[in-house]
Amino acid sequence: MKKTAKRLAGASEGHVLGERTFAAITAVEGISLNAASRKRLASMKKRKLTNDEQRSEVIRAYSEAKTR
């Protein structure tokens, strides 16, 4: 029998890291953002996008980069 995970109603999908937490993890991993990524993140922060809107924008940016 296959087990399935049950979610509470209204529970979000996954966990969203805060800006400082993400910066700390990427520093440890030796990853740095390029100028375009820094600009995109600053723009999203200024526009106060929701987590879902931010996720969609990042996915769109990387999807467009793959088609070039």
Backbone atoms as SQL, in Angstrom:
CREATE TABLE atoms (id INTEGER PRIMARY KEY, chain TEXT, resi INTEGER, resn TEXT, atom TEXT, x REAL, y REAL, z REAL);
INSERT INTO atoms VALUES
  (1, 'A', 1, 'MET', 'N', 0.850, -1.172, 0.000),
  (2, 'A', 1, 'MET', 'CA', 0.000, 0.000, 0.000),
  (3, 'A', 1, 'MET', 'C', 0.899, 1.240, 0.000),
  (4, 'A', 2, 'LYS', 'N', 0.592, 2.175, -0.843),
  (5, 'A', 2, 'LYS', 'CA', 1.373, 3.400, -0.970),
  (6, 'A', 2, 'LYS', 'C', 0.895, 4.438, 0.041),
  (7, 'A', 3, 'LYS', 'N', 1.834, 5.005, 0.805),
  (8, 'A', 3, 'LYS', 'CA', 1.469, 6.033, 1.771),
  (9, 'A', 3, 'LYS', 'C', 1.469, 7.390, 1.084),
  (10, 'A', 4, 'THR', 'N', 0.525, 8.212, 1.455),
  (11, 'A', 4, 'THR', 'CA', 0.487, 9.573, 0.936),
  (12, 'A', 4, 'THR', 'C', 0.557, 10.546, 2.101),
  (13, 'A', 5, 'ALA', 'N', 1.220, 11.650, 1.884),
  (14, 'A', 5, 'ALA', 'CA', 1.327, 12.666, 2.930),
  (15, 'A', 5, 'ALA', 'C', 0.035, 13.469, 2.976),
  (16, 'A', 6, 'LYS', 'N', -0.439, 13.695, 4.194),
  (17, 'A', 6, 'LYS', 'CA', -1.647, 14.498, 4.358),
  (18, 'A', 6, 'LYS', 'C', -1.236, 15.901, 4.765),
  (19, 'A', 7, 'ARG', 'N', -1.897, 16.885, 4.189),
  (20, 'A', 7, 'ARG', 'CA', -1.620, 18.281, 4.515),
  (21, 'A', 7, 'ARG', 'C', -2.826, 18.885, 5.188),
  (22, 'A', 8, 'LEU', 'N', -2.563, 19.805, 6.081),
  (23, 'A', 8, 'LEU', 'CA', -3.649, 20.536, 6.712),
  (24, 'A', 8, 'LEU', 'C', -4.247, 21.509, 5.715),
  (25, 'A', 9, 'ALA', 'N', -5.516, 21.746, 5.829),
  (26, 'A', 9, 'ALA', 'CA', -6.175, 22.711, 4.948),
  (27, 'A', 9, 'ALA', 'C', -5.531, 24.076, 5.144),
  (28, 'A', 10, 'GLY', 'N', -5.181, 24.724, 4.063),
  (29, 'A', 10, 'GLY', 'CA', -4.572, 26.047, 4.131),
  (30, 'A', 10, 'GLY', 'C', -3.066, 26.027, 4.355),
  (31, 'A', 11, 'ALA', 'N', -2.496, 24.868, 4.532),
  (32, 'A', 11, 'ALA', 'CA', -1.050, 24.787, 4.738),
  (33, 'A', 11, 'ALA', 'C', -0.340, 25.117, 3.434),
  (34, 'A', 12, 'SER', 'N', 0.745, 25.886, 3.535),
  (35, 'A', 12, 'SER', 'CA', 1.467, 26.265, 2.327),
  (36, 'A', 12, 'SER', 'C', 2.339, 25.115, 1.845),
  (37, 'A', 13, 'GLU', 'N', 2.731, 25.192, 0.606),
  (38, 'A', 13, 'GLU', 'CA', 3.591, 24.184, 0.014),
  (39, 'A', 13, 'GLU', 'C', 5.033, 24.546, 0.285),
  (40, 'A', 14, 'GLY', 'N', 5.735, 23.755, 1.055),
  (41, 'A', 14, 'GLY', 'CA', 7.147, 24.016, 1.315),
  (42, 'A', 14, 'GLY', 'C', 7.373, 25.120, 2.333),
  (43, 'A', 15, 'HIS', 'N', 8.612, 25.573, 2.388),
  (44, 'A', 15, 'HIS', 'CA', 9.016, 26.595, 3.345),
  (45, 'A', 15, 'HIS', 'C', 9.789, 27.671, 2.595),
  (46, 'A', 16, 'VAL', 'N', 9.503, 28.912, 2.889),
  (47, 'A', 16, 'VAL', 'CA', 10.191, 30.020, 2.238),
  (48, 'A', 16, 'VAL', 'C', 11.222, 30.581, 3.195),
  (49, 'A', 17, 'LEU', 'N', 12.476, 30.642, 2.732),
  (50, 'A', 17, 'LEU', 'CA', 13.547, 31.186, 3.563),
  (51, 'A', 17, 'LEU', 'C', 13.525, 32.699, 3.548),
  (52, 'A', 18, 'GLY', 'N', 13.896, 33.275, 4.671),
  (53, 'A', 18, 'GLY', 'CA', 14.038, 34.720, 4.737),
  (54, 'A', 18, 'GLY', 'C', 15.303, 35.156, 4.014),
  (55, 'A', 19, 'GLU', 'N', 15.396, 36.424, 3.730),
  (56, 'A', 19, 'GLU', 'CA', 16.526, 36.963, 2.973),
  (57, 'A', 19, 'GLU', 'C', 17.865, 36.710, 3.678),
  (58, 'A', 20, 'ARG', 'N', 17.914, 36.955, 4.993),
  (59, 'A', 20, 'ARG', 'CA', 19.179, 36.760, 5.719),
  (60, 'A', 20, 'ARG', 'C', 19.569, 35.289, 5.803),
  (61, 'A', 21, 'THR', 'N', 18.581, 34.428, 6.007),
  (62, 'A', 21, 'THR', 'CA', 18.861, 32.993, 6.069),
  (63, 'A', 21, 'THR', 'C', 19.402, 32.503, 4.734),
  (64, 'A', 22, 'PHE', 'N', 18.760, 32.917, 3.652),
  (65, 'A', 22, 'PHE', 'CA', 19.200, 32.518, 2.319),
  (66, 'A', 22, 'PHE', 'C', 20.616, 33.024, 2.047),
  (67, 'A', 23, 'ALA', 'N', 20.903, 34.275, 2.435),
  (68, 'A', 23, 'ALA', 'CA', 22.236, 34.847, 2.227),
  (69, 'A', 23, 'ALA', 'C', 23.289, 34.057, 3.003),
  (70, 'A', 24, 'ALA', 'N', 22.961, 33.655, 4.228),
  (71, 'A', 24, 'ALA', 'CA', 23.908, 32.881, 5.042),
  (72, 'A', 24, 'ALA', 'C', 24.194, 31.521, 4.414),
  (73, 'A', 25, 'ILE', 'N', 23.157, 30.865, 3.944),
  (74, 'A', 25, 'ILE', 'CA', 23.336, 29.542, 3.319),
  (75, 'A', 25, 'ILE', 'C', 24.164, 29.663, 2.043),
  (76, 'A', 26, 'THR', 'N', 23.853, 30.635, 1.200),
  (77, 'A', 26, 'THR', 'CA', 24.597, 30.775, -0.048),
  (78, 'A', 26, 'THR', 'C', 26.051, 31.152, 0.211),
  (79, 'A', 27, 'ALA', 'N', 26.316, 31.917, 1.267),
  (80, 'A', 27, 'ALA', 'CA', 27.697, 32.278, 1.605),
  (81, 'A', 27, 'ALA', 'C', 28.489, 31.032, 1.985),
  (82, 'A', 28, 'VAL', 'N', 27.884, 30.159, 2.763),
  (83, 'A', 28, 'VAL', 'CA', 28.548, 28.916, 3.165),
  (84, 'A', 28, 'VAL', 'C', 28.806, 28.033, 1.952),
  (85, 'A', 29, 'GLU', 'N', 27.859, 28.007, 1.027),
  (86, 'A', 29, 'GLU', 'CA', 27.979, 27.182, -0.178),
  (87, 'A', 29, 'GLU', 'C', 28.893, 27.805, -1.228),
  (88, 'A', 30, 'GLY', 'N', 29.276, 29.056, -1.026),
  (89, 'A', 30, 'GLY', 'CA', 30.147, 29.726, -1.988),
  (90, 'A', 30, 'GLY', 'C', 29.412, 30.217, -3.221),
  (91, 'A', 31, 'ILE', 'N', 28.118, 30.431, -3.090),
  (92, 'A', 31, 'ILE', 'CA', 27.293, 30.889, -4.213),
  (93, 'A', 31, 'ILE', 'C', 27.086, 32.391, -4.083),
  (94, 'A', 32, 'SER', 'N', 27.205, 33.094, -5.190),
  (95, 'A', 32, 'SER', 'CA', 26.917, 34.528, -5.155),
  (96, 'A', 32, 'SER', 'C', 25.988, 34.875, -6.315),
  (97, 'A', 33, 'LEU', 'N', 25.174, 35.884, -6.111),
  (98, 'A', 33, 'LEU', 'CA', 24.223, 36.295, -7.133),
  (99, 'A', 33, 'LEU', 'C', 24.900, 37.199, -8.154),
  (100, 'A', 34, 'ASN', 'N', 24.490, 37.063, -9.401),
  (101, 'A', 34, 'ASN', 'CA', 25.013, 37.973, -10.422),
  (102, 'A', 34, 'ASN', 'C', 24.228, 39.283, -10.350),
  (103, 'A', 35, 'ALA', 'N', 24.648, 40.262, -11.105),
  (104, 'A', 35, 'ALA', 'CA', 24.038, 41.595, -11.062),
  (105, 'A', 35, 'ALA', 'C', 22.550, 41.551, -11.413),
  (106, 'A', 36, 'ALA', 'N', 22.177, 40.756, -12.404),
  (107, 'A', 36, 'ALA', 'CA', 20.769, 40.668, -12.809),
  (108, 'A', 36, 'ALA', 'C', 19.913, 40.090, -11.685),
  (109, 'A', 37, 'SER', 'N', 20.421, 39.084, -10.992),
  (110, 'A', 37, 'SER', 'CA', 19.677, 38.480, -9.891),
  (111, 'A', 37, 'SER', 'C', 19.524, 39.451, -8.730),
  (112, 'A', 38, 'ARG', 'N', 20.586, 40.166, -8.399),
  (113, 'A', 38, 'ARG', 'CA', 20.507, 41.162, -7.321),
  (114, 'A', 38, 'ARG', 'C', 19.491, 42.241, -7.667),
  (115, 'A', 39, 'LYS', 'N', 19.488, 42.677, -8.917),
  (116, 'A', 39, 'LYS', 'CA', 18.548, 43.707, -9.369),
  (117, 'A', 39, 'LYS', 'C', 17.110, 43.186, -9.283),
  (118, 'A', 40, 'ARG', 'N', 16.889, 41.937, -9.715),
  (119, 'A', 40, 'ARG', 'CA', 15.558, 41.337, -9.677),
  (120, 'A', 40, 'ARG', 'C', 15.070, 41.222, -8.233),
  (121, 'A', 41, 'LEU', 'N', 15.930, 40.778, -7.314),
  (122, 'A', 41, 'LEU', 'CA', 15.537, 40.651, -5.917),
  (123, 'A', 41, 'LEU', 'C', 15.205, 41.998, -5.288),
  (124, 'A', 42, 'ALA', 'N', 16.005, 43.011, -5.600),
  (125, 'A', 42, 'ALA', 'CA', 15.733, 44.358, -5.083),
  (126, 'A', 42, 'ALA', 'C', 14.397, 44.870, -5.604),
  (127, 'A', 43, 'SER', 'N', 14.117, 44.604, -6.863),
  (128, 'A', 43, 'SER', 'CA', 12.861, 45.035, -7.467),
  (129, 'A', 43, 'SER', 'C', 11.669, 44.336, -6.817),
  (130, 'A', 44, 'MET', 'N', 11.792, 43.031, -6.574),
  (131, 'A', 44, 'MET', 'CA', 10.703, 42.283, -5.948),
  (132, 'A', 44, 'MET', 'C', 10.453, 42.787, -4.534),
  (133, 'A', 45, 'LYS', 'N', 11.520, 43.089, -3.821),
  (134, 'A', 45, 'LYS', 'CA', 11.386, 43.592, -2.454),
  (135, 'A', 45, 'LYS', 'C', 10.701, 44.952, -2.457),
  (136, 'A', 46, 'LYS', 'N', 11.092, 45.817, -3.380),
  (137, 'A', 46, 'LYS', 'CA', 10.513, 47.160, -3.481),
  (138, 'A', 46, 'LYS', 'C', 9.017, 47.091, -3.816),
  (139, 'A', 47, 'ARG', 'N', 8.652, 46.139, -4.687),
  (140, 'A', 47, 'ARG', 'CA', 7.254, 45.996, -5.103),
  (141, 'A', 47, 'ARG', 'C', 6.421, 45.206, -4.102),
  (142, 'A', 48, 'LYS', 'N', 7.082, 44.657, -3.063),
  (143, 'A', 48, 'LYS', 'CA', 6.416, 43.901, -1.994),
  (144, 'A', 48, 'LYS', 'C', 5.557, 42.768, -2.549),
  (145, 'A', 49, 'LEU', 'N', 6.174, 41.951, -3.391),
  (146, 'A', 49, 'LEU', 'CA', 5.468, 40.812, -3.975),
  (147, 'A', 49, 'LEU', 'C', 5.235, 39.734, -2.921),
  (148, 'A', 50, 'THR', 'N', 4.176, 38.970, -3.099),
  (149, 'A', 50, 'THR', 'CA', 3.915, 37.827, -2.222),
  (150, 'A', 50, 'THR', 'C', 4.933, 36.736, -2.536),
  (151, 'A', 51, 'ASN', 'N', 5.015, 35.735, -1.667),
  (152, 'A', 51, 'ASN', 'CA', 5.931, 34.615, -1.904),
  (153, 'A', 51, 'ASN', 'C', 5.627, 33.933, -3.230),
  (154, 'A', 52, 'ASP', 'N', 4.345, 33.732, -3.526),
  (155, 'A', 52, 'ASP', 'CA', 3.963, 33.083, -4.787),
  (156, 'A', 52, 'ASP', 'C', 4.351, 33.935, -5.992),
  (157, 'A', 53, 'GLU', 'N', 4.168, 35.247, -5.877),
  (158, 'A', 53, 'GLU', 'CA', 4.540, 36.139, -6.978),
  (159, 'A', 53, 'GLU', 'C', 6.057, 36.145, -7.187),
  (160, 'A', 54, 'GLN', 'N', 6.811, 36.134, -6.085),
  (161, 'A', 54, 'GLN', 'CA', 8.274, 36.087, -6.196),
  (162, 'A', 54, 'GLN', 'C', 8.725, 34.791, -6.857),
  (163, 'A', 55, 'ARG', 'N', 8.145, 33.691, -6.406),
  (164, 'A', 55, 'ARG', 'CA', 8.498, 32.380, -6.966),
  (165, 'A', 55, 'ARG', 'C', 8.216, 32.351, -8.462),
  (166, 'A', 56, 'SER', 'N', 7.058, 32.857, -8.870),
  (167, 'A', 56, 'SER', 'CA', 6.688, 32.884, -10.290),
  (168, 'A', 56, 'SER', 'C', 7.664, 33.725, -11.102),
  (169, 'A', 57, 'GLU', 'N', 8.069, 34.868, -10.540),
  (170, 'A', 57, 'GLU', 'CA', 8.985, 35.747, -11.261),
  (171, 'A', 57, 'GLU', 'C', 10.363, 35.111, -11.437),
  (172, 'A', 58, 'VAL', 'N', 10.847, 34.447, -10.401),
  (173, 'A', 58, 'VAL', 'CA', 12.156, 33.783, -10.495),
  (174, 'A', 58, 'VAL', 'C', 12.087, 32.636, -11.500),
  (175, 'A', 59, 'ILE', 'N', 11.038, 31.837, -11.439),
  (176, 'A', 59, 'ILE', 'CA', 10.885, 30.724, -12.388),
  (177, 'A', 59, 'ILE', 'C', 10.825, 31.259, -13.812),
  (178, 'A', 60, 'ARG', 'N', 10.058, 32.327, -14.020),
  (179, 'A', 60, 'ARG', 'CA', 9.957, 32.931, -15.354),
  (180, 'A', 60, 'ARG', 'C', 11.326, 33.410, -15.840),
  (181, 'A', 61, 'ALA', 'N', 12.096, 34.051, -14.953),
  (182, 'A', 61, 'ALA', 'CA', 13.412, 34.567, -15.336),
  (183, 'A', 61, 'ALA', 'C', 14.350, 33.434, -15.764),
  (184, 'A', 62, 'TYR', 'N', 14.327, 32.325, -15.037),
  (185, 'A', 62, 'TYR', 'CA', 15.213, 31.221, -15.389),
  (186, 'A', 62, 'TYR', 'C', 14.690, 30.425, -16.583),
  (187, 'A', 63, 'SER', 'N', 13.379, 30.393, -16.777),
  (188, 'A', 63, 'SER', 'CA', 12.805, 29.735, -17.951),
  (189, 'A', 63, 'SER', 'C', 13.192, 30.499, -19.210),
  (190, 'A', 64, 'GLU', 'N', 13.136, 31.839, -19.136),
  (191, 'A', 64, 'GLU', 'CA', 13.514, 32.676, -20.273),
  (192, 'A', 64, 'GLU', 'C', 15.005, 32.529, -20.552),
  (193, 'A', 65, 'ALA', 'N', 15.825, 32.382, -19.526),
  (194, 'A', 65, 'ALA', 'CA', 17.277, 32.259, -19.710),
  (195, 'A', 65, 'ALA', 'C', 17.607, 30.955, -20.440),
  (196, 'A', 66, 'LYS', 'N', 16.840, 29.888, -20.191),
  (197, 'A', 66, 'LYS', 'CA', 17.101, 28.620, -20.850),
  (198, 'A', 66, 'LYS', 'C', 16.776, 28.651, -22.329),
  (199, 'A', 67, 'THR', 'N', 15.848, 29.516, -22.731),
  (200, 'A', 67, 'THR', 'CA', 15.435, 29.568, -24.132),
  (201, 'A', 67, 'THR', 'C', 16.348, 30.435, -24.986),
  (202, 'A', 68, 'ARG', 'N', 17.273, 31.140, -24.347),
  (203, 'A', 68, 'ARG', 'CA', 18.188, 32.002, -25.118),
  (204, 'A', 68, 'ARG', 'C', 19.312, 31.221, -25.726);
